[in-house]
Amino acid sequence: MSAVLGLNFHHDTSAALVVDGHLYAAEEERWSGVKHNHHTRKGTLTAPARALQWCLEAAGLEAQDIDAVWAASMRPNPAAGWWLAEERDELAALLPAPLGEHLRLLSHHTAHVLSGYLLSSHDHAAGLVIDAGGSSLGSDFGPGRERITGYDLRPDRIDRLHQGMPTVVPSPAGPRRVHSSLGHFYRNLARRVIPPGDEPEGSMMALAAFGDPQRYGAQIRDLVRLGNNGEVRIDHPWGAADSSTPLLLGGRAWTADNVAEQPEHKRADLAAAVQEVFAESVVHIARHLQRLTRASTLMFSGGCALNSHLNGQLAADSGFDTLFVAPAPHDAGTAVGAALYGWHYQLGQECLPTPTDAAWGPHPGAPAEMAVPTGYRALTGLGPGLEPTVAALLAEHHIVGWVQGQLEFGPRALGHRSILAHPGYAATRDRLNAIKKRASYRPFAPAVLAEHATEWFMSTGDPFMNRVARVRRCRADRIAAVAHHDGTARVQSVAADHQGLRELLEQFHERTGLPLLLNTSFNRKGSPILRTADQAVAAAADLGLDALAVGDSLLLADHVSDPRATVLRTK
């Protein structure tokens, strides 16, 4: 038996374990209830204690059974040589013996890129990682961190061949090096566009569809200069962690403090300009990587790879034949990349098969016997009748919580901890945005039977819901709840072996002629995707869902008729 553990001690704290070719992975937020497992004190590092314990228990292992432990480095210490050893000792002290004794570190961006590459079937690929910041670049590069990193990836080696570099800017105290970040650029402008209380980056991406990128396009484009060899230079301080410096546009000073005072249509225009310039910058880097590597496939990861509109543009314009976005491109995914590094490069094991789902976490368990909340009734022991029964509810435009099988790893609900609905009416989207207390302009994603995806969309979509596709115009009016204002949708393609949604989608398709459902994450506003059956029962009642399916049981709201008679009549 061989076993390798991967860990992320930063925000989105997580653990991943590879045992004899089987992957277990979980995020600490699903136990802590704190989204991203963010700490109030900046720079705090903690072990993913409960996620780690679950991985060991699920695999039936003890700490002493682990052959190797790897984690992504994050400390931005400028000194070379000793800094890895110091950080390793600090992190090792957070782990139980003997795990700490085995701990080794690899760079943050390398862990990111391998979380996709080592889960793909491609021998040769280019890799691109873009985020707010990663590991220290060491004294040779000044006080800088990984921001933009390009790789040439092969089964026997990892070549880092492109690195975003610091620039020198004047200051009253003398010249200083500044390491600009496209991740910071997008986030900090998002904080000038999206009022507090909504997630800035995702909300700005959604709002951009309603804006005119030309209104502020020239001014935003002036902040970012694209140079030879994939170079991107961002004027200071717009590529730094700074949301207080006023951005002067259209006679207004835009800051995070006055965002609520800006008219929404102008915020949409700024969002559209930022999204366009951001995407142009990433495509510029990707094209340079294609010229360097001559690879046909691009692996994309890092926090910026969560931008599904960017990913749709990369797939179309980067010059690569294939785009593979890591299943969990955010920081939690570095635990997966670290574990796979040890599994493949240290132990010499074969790569894992390319997944079509990311259900690597815990089962929900059964709800407590007396867990039926006021206003609901329970139907139990439905067995194989569950999917046709829920399909009937969805066909009648009821909104259903869906808790089935192992928990998804990553920020997207992929059909294991989901809220599902009929995709046909815009009113359903509006009701769901009200239920989840989201801005009215936020879209919802469709989950579609993979073999039917191109009948409804202009591309095949993505199994991990990581890119948008254009909705076919002749079909858009039939799926108004999932077609965004700009005619796109973030499409999850559901393969034949998907254990969460496949059977339900087939039943819904048979009943309605639609091979897709609206699929959104099962959580309350500001909270992580839920983990357990009991949490699902409480959340369903709190959100006012029409029904909840857990295992082969179904909770029905009192106002919803029992659908089983309808199911029998249609057989």
Disulfide bonds with the S-S distance in Angstrom:
none
